[in-house]
Amino acid sequence: VILAGGVADQGSVDCSADTVTLELTLTADSLTPDDPAACRDQDVTLQVAPEADGFLHIHGYDDQVPATEVTAGEETVIEFTASRSGQYPIEFHPADDPEGVSVGILTIDER
């Protein structure tokens, strides 16, 4: 997890920062790290390095982060403001499997 102004250990969240950038690697059935985290009211940037084609979806943040098409080998940047705290399932819908696969949980902590 990379935070504005420095690098944080996996699982730690710096709620004093106004922005957070999270680097994620996506395969057809997994996300690394599978537990990205930010804080409510932070501007969040997800830098996704996909290894498969399909759509990435964050349940519960549909209004701010609609299903986003990703292409293997092309970094995808997703930006939003974390307006609600909680845990939100991250699902990947590979191009060859419209059912989707749960790949992680986005946690938005209270400030």
C-alpha positions in Angstrom: 0.0 0.0 0.0 1.5 3.3 -1.0 0.3 6.4 0.8 0.8 10.0 -0.2 4.1 11.0 1.3 5.4 7.5 1.9 5.0 3.8 2.0 3.0 2.1 4.7 3.1 -1.5 5.9 0.5 -3.8 4.5 -2.8 -3.3 6.4 -1.9 0.1 8.0 -3.9 3.1 7.0 -2.8 6.7 7.4 -6.0 8.6 8.0 -4.2 12.0 8.4 -3.5 12.0 4.6 -6.0 13.6 2.3 -5.2 11.2 -0.5 -4.2 7.5 -0.8 -2.8 5.6 -3.8 -3.2 1.8 -3.7 -1.3 -0.4 -6.1 -3.1 -3.6 -7.0 -2.3 -6.6 -9.1 -5.3 -8.4 -10.6 -5.4 -11.9 -12.0 -8.4 -13.9 -13.2 -9.1 -15.1 -9.7 -7.1 -13.0 -7.2 -6.2 -9.4 -6.1 -2.9 -8.5 -4.5 -3.1 -7.2 -1.9 -6.6 -8.6 -1.4 -7.4 -6.2 1.5 -6.8 -2.7 0.3 -7.8 0.0 2.8 -8.4 3.7 2.9 -10.2 6.2 5.2 -13.5 7.9 4.9 -13.3 11.3 3.1 -9.9 10.4 1.5 -9.5 10.8 -2.3 -8.6 7.2 -3.3 -6.6 6.2 -6.4 -6.5 2.5 -7.3 -3.7 1.7 -9.7 -4.7 -1.7 -11.1 -2.3 -3.9 -13.0 -4.5 -6.5 -14.6 -3.3 -9.8 -15.9 -6.6 -10.7 -17.4 -9.4 -9.0 -19.4 -12.7 -8.3 -17.8 -14.6 -5.9 -15.5 -13.6 -4.9 -11.9 -16.5 -4.1 -9.6 -16.7 -2.8 -6.0 -20.0 -3.7 -4.4 -21.5 -0.9 -2.4 -19.6 1.8 -4.2 -21.5 1.4 -7.5 -22.5 5.0 -7.5 -18.9 6.3 -7.4 -17.1 3.4 -9.0 -19.1 1.8 -11.8 -17.9 -1.6 -13.1 -14.6 -0.7 -14.8 -13.3 -2.5 -17.9 -9.7 -3.7 -17.5 -7.3 -5.1 -20.2 -4.4 -7.4 -19.4 -1.1 -5.5 -19.5 -2.7 -2.0 -19.4 -2.7 -0.2 -16.1 -6.1 1.0 -15.1 -6.6 4.0 -12.8 -9.8 4.3 -10.7 -10.3 7.4 -8.7 -13.1 8.2 -6.1 -13.7 9.8 -2.8 -14.3 7.3 0.0 -17.6 8.7 1.2 -18.8 5.7 3.4 -16.9 3.6 5.9 -17.3 -0.2 5.9 -16.1 -3.2 4.1 -16.9 -3.7 0.4 -16.5 -6.8 -1.7 -14.3 -6.5 -4.8 -15.4 -8.7 -7.6 -13.7 -9.4 -11.0 -15.8 -10.5 -14.0 -13.3 -12.2 -16.4 -14.1 -11.8 -20.1 -14.8 -15.5 -20.3 -16.8 -15.8 -17.0 -19.6 -13.2 -16.6 -20.5 -14.8 -13.2 -17.6 -13.1 -11.5 -15.1 -14.0 -8.8 -14.7 -12.5 -5.4 -11.1 -11.3 -5.3 -10.9 -9.1 -2.2 -12.4 -6.7 0.3 -12.0 -2.9 0.3 -12.0 -1.5 3.8 -12.9 2.2 4.4 -12.0 3.1 8.0 -13.5 6.1 9.9 -11.1 9.0 10.3 
